[in-house]
Amino acid sequence: MSIRGLLVRFGLAYLVLLLGIAIALSLLGVKTNAGTNTAALLGAVMWACMAFGKRNGRYFTREEKPRAVLGMLAVDLVLQAVFGLGVGLLAGALAPQMGPLLFSLLFIGVLHAVTIYFFVGLSGKQFAAAQKQKADRGQV
């Protein structure tokens, strides 16, 4: 799997998780919050990274890891911007205020960059542990 394949997989997983969690919570009468957004982000990062490792039989190289992290952050921020603009338009704002939207994207971007970086690393450790277990059982 290429980095492009990883990013497509991440984007689709993140979108499905965001919408799925929002719909499920709405049906339960609960409002979505930052925790639900973070849960969707973590799930999408972990799933995409583990799929990359499984498909390639290895984890990211030194050159691939920064591209993967920055790519996932870019996909994340595009989705956040689309949702932010959509919510603004649904709330009746004819022209969304770009200042607050950009500030919130910057704030979210910093938090999500740290989260994505950490969980890409955690996924790598989990992948290495799974590979070691397979090797110990003679399944490699």
Secondary structure, 3 states (H helix, E strand, C coil): CCHHHHHHHHHHHHHHHHHHHHHHHHHCCCCCCHHHHHHHHHHHHHHHHHHHHHHHCCCCCCCHHHHHHHHHHHHHHHHHHHHHHHHHHHCCCCCCCHHHHHHHHHHHHHHHHHHHHHHHHHHHHHHHHHHHHHHHCCCC
